[in-house]
Amino acid sequence: MKKIILYSAAIAALFACNKIDEEVIPVNSEGKQIITAYASTPFTKLAYSENSVGGGSGLKSTWETGDTFKAIQKTGDDVKFVTFTLYDGNGTTQGKFRTETEGVTAETQWTAVLGSHSTISSEEIHCSYKGQDGKLASLDDYNYMVSTGSTGTAPSFSFIPGTSKSYIMRIKLPAGIKCIEYTPSAYWKVSTSEVKRQYYNFTNPQNGDTDNSVYTYAAFEAANTSTIELDAASANGDIVYIAVPAINYDYTSGGTVFNAKQYCNIYNGVIVTLMNDVSDEATLSCGAVLGSDVSTKGGQIGTFDMSGKTLLHRPKPADAIRFQTASNSFSDSGRSFNSKTDTYWSPFNVGASSEAEVGNYYSWGEIEPKATYSEATYSRWHDPDGDAKNVLDAISFKFTPWDGASSLYSIAGSRYDAARVQWGVAWRMCSVLEMMALSKHTRAYQTISGMPGTKVTVSGGSDYIFIPQSNIMINSTLSRYPGKSVDWSTFWTSDNVNRMDVSSTPIIQPYMCGEKGDVDYWNNKNNVRFWWGEPVRPVLASSTIEQAS
């Protein structure tokens, strides 16, 4: 036993010690234990920065005065959260940190988290990636490192690149960018027993869920998106940094997307949308997606060069045209649904600048136009069993839009939605039910600014949207639908192929080529033409669909 010398009452109160398992722990004037921890941080910055132009000097390589980290203190069933603060080791990689706490014994288990933007929840530490400012100097707050396994009254923590749970996106901007939307998709939950990735919650009907009042796209709603506003409009090549969870954003190799709800959100990947103003006012934008596996790249930086991307025209959300439908009855193959919709339609297509322009053509689930639209150039085929190509396992998640129906699939609001990626979280692709609701309003074949198409006017009102005649793109040629003798005003929906006949008696037909609307045909590549090029006409993500009374 170590000998304890008694001083006067005042001195004793300040320097008193507790005897715990033959160890002497100093206590403060309030009787709390003063715990000293040792923590190491990497010697080099090279693991964090490319050290290229605009790369800055890298992330933290030595401890600095004021540095802190959170830790979970677990003794038996008792769990406490403490904050360690550097008191010795400024400018070095081996620092001494202190905290004041209670209940520490030789059996105490410690888990430490470096990264100040974490929060405490129940018996866990949550490592969030929201609220970043895009600056390199701020990344230390989000470059989370987790040290586990230390026990006892003098814990030792090692924060090295291998413990990093963050991947850094180094994004090169085009000129004129003032606002950046990014979707981190996930966060880390750290406890004394595990370090687990968590996906943001969402509300979406699943198989057997007939509560269609929650028919929403909340998996990808604004609450799961964060915004960076720049001090001034960017010059071409300016750089922003965004930390994201170092996890696997590429699940196309598995085909197991339907096994658990949590996997749905990961299909969002990391969507980055650049805008020339804040979302409510932006008139130009473009987007890209991080969709690869970065689970082994914690602490590393990867460059995403968006400086050469073309900014697309984008309507302000306030410019959307409202179509309300009180009753939208639809049945097919024994399925039925009676909905009411409140849908806000964009005045023009993605890639267009006015209602009379067709805009860009996209294959279903792709977010960029291309020169040739064919099976060979389609990026979304998935062949899980070597038998037949299947696009659904790779990129969709289930929901049940019709009472008693088999599950259909939607990419609305996800990383595979061209409207969401290119225009930001305020917009998404429409659903088949919203397309059907549009057919309840007044339609007429018309030419506007020299472009023929279908004008749809709000019933009983004067507001309208114009769907320009577009047909489809096969290879690099505009074509009518096979077997059809009329031209079409067409655009993709998030869950089916849809087109609008612009003959003298225009109709809307929410089926695929071959006029097969049943989901059984989705897995047969001979009946499905996802690789065709069609336009995308977005709707506001806040548009709603619910059961009609």
Buried (B, 14 or more C-beta within 10 A) or exposed (E): EEEEEEEEEEEBBEBBBBEBEEBEBBBEEEEBBBBBBBBBBBEEBEBBBBEEEBBBEBBBBBBEEEBEBBBBBBBEEEBBBBBBBBEEBEEBBEBBBBBBBBBBBEEBBBBBBBBBBBEEEEEBBBBBBBEBBBEBEBBBBBBBBBBBEBBBBBBBBBBBBEBBBBBBBBBBBBEBBBBBBBBBBBBBBBBBEEBEBBBBEBEBBEEEEEEBEEBBBBBBBBEBBBBBEBEEBBEEBBBBBBBBBBBBBBBBEBBEBBEEBBBBBBBBBBBBBBBBBEBEEBBBBBBBBBBBEBBEBBBBBBBBBBBEBEBBBBBBBEEBBEBBBEEBEBEEEEBEBBBBBBBBBBBBBBBBBBBBBBBBBBBBBBBBBBEEBBEEBBBBBBEBEEEEBBBBBBBBBBBBBBEEBBBBBBBBBBBBBBBBBBBBBBBBBBBBBBBBBBBBBEBBBBEBEEBBBBBBBBEEEEEBBBBBBBBBBBEEEBBEBEEBEBBBBBBBBBBBBBBBBBEEEBEBBBBBBBEBBBBEBBBEBEBBBBBBBBBBBBBBBBBBBBBBE
